[in-house]
Amino acid sequence: MPRDLLTIIAGRSIWARILSAALVLGALILESAAAQFTLERVVLVSRHGVRAPTDSRELNDYTKSRTWPTWPVKDACLTPHGKLLASRMGSFYRGELTARGLFPANRRPTAKEVYVFADISQRTVETGAGLIEGFFACKGAACPAVACLTCGPAGPSQECKPSTKDPLFHPVSREGSCTIDPTRAWEELRGPLEKAQKQPGYHDTVRKLQDVLDCCRPPLCPTKDDCTLNDLHNKIVDSKDGGVSLNGPIAIGSTASEVFLLEYAQGMRSDQVAWGHGSTAEHVIKLMLLHGVQFDLLQRTEYLAKRQGSALVDQVLETLRQTARGTSHPVRPVPREAKLVIYVGHDTNLANIGGMLKFNWQLGRYEQNETPPAGAMMFELLRDTAGKHFVRVSYVSQTLDQMRQSTILRLPRRSREHRTTTPDLARIAIDKYCARTLDGACPFDEFYENAKARLHLACVRPKPN
């Protein structure tokens, strides 16, 4: 074939690709332009805010020579700083959702338009109260009440470590309808655990955490002699709540690095955050690898995630359906007039939802699928000009420095404005739930039916023991 002809054909091929790409881009632009959505309801699943470590005595076994910083509240309790940060998020939600038309700009949202339901622990109820205070710019008794399973007319009186559980957030038990078969769980976890221990950075992170912690005290060692993290082995064991847990470097590293993150977000002195090894947000995040590994294993593995997350996912789906279809059957009743519904739970709840629905997100500089304090998964119920409903999902959270500095959060006034006062926002791809998305949104019926099909029904309304 003549060289000139080859050149012509190659040139046509190139132009054909360019034309094809232009057509695709044009279609995307037209599709986005066609997405004239009205925001009708928003459902947030929020993590509680900054808290004290859940078990300070356990932390003491992680180090031979270090003294952990003192917290201003009891173990597992939300700190006053954590409540303030939750109020910052509440204020941001009001500004963001008003700007997007969920609430009218010419009047204040009413108490009936916002509904907050929390797990029964102090840190979740008080986070809910902080969100409300920020949203309504109110304080204490002047604010609408937080709803929870044990919240009465006199207001919530919650324990940092409650003896009872709300099955919406904690459906698994040793007996009853929602149980975990340890043998099945171990079988599903063994392969991912072995793979996790071979991933790049695992051994470097273990060595780094050993230097930071100076681990470990004799209670954690196989013998009475002192040991290091490198001497311990990761083991899958039964947990006291009817599930499974890990022992070993991953579990220790996960707990310790989460505490370092909380120390930084709480605003502790730089020499106190990981004893000087977490003086910047980047330093803290570099210590978080094992935290992500543990959550991937115990909270996002499909078998475990479905059992632990189905009740809350069903509640979210039914809350969306109440507005989209005028009927629903949630585990916890929701006021019909509420335009914003917030469920306040735990990082485990959010990881469970991510695992069972195959959701992934990337917030700024955090590790993938991280669940920072007072961050939330946002489900938007949208209606197009033809009256058809759609769902779009994203994840929103303050940055670590915004938490540390108690930054007042604001919307950027211009598209190119520096965004140090705007929270991180990550769109979550949900295209696997529908044949075609429109501006990242799925038709409601497709999303609802396909997400419902992933539920483990025995755990949606678990029978008591």
Secondary structure, DSSP 4 states (H G I P E B T S, - for coil): --HHHHHHHHHHHHHHHHHHHHHHHHHHHHHHHH---EEEEEEEEEE---B--S-HHHHHTT-SS--PPPPSS-TTPBPHHHHHHHHHHHHHHHHHHHHTTSS-TTSPPPGGGEEEEE-SSHHHHHHHHHHHHHHHT--GGGSPPPEETT--TT-----SS-SS--TTT----SSSSS---HHHHHHHHHHHHHHHTTSTTHHHHHHHHHHHH----GGGSSSSS---GGG---EEEE-TTSSEEEESHHHHHHHHHHHHHHHHHHT--TTTGGGGTTSSHHHHHHT-HHHHHHHHHHTSSHHHHHHHHHHHHHHHHHHHHHHHHS----SS---TT-SEEEEEE-HHHHHHHHHHHT-----TTSPTT---TT-EEEEEEEE-TTS-EEEEEEEEE--HHHHHTTPPP---SSTTS--TTS-EEEEEP-GGGSS--BTTBEEHHHHHHHHHTT--GGGTSPPP-
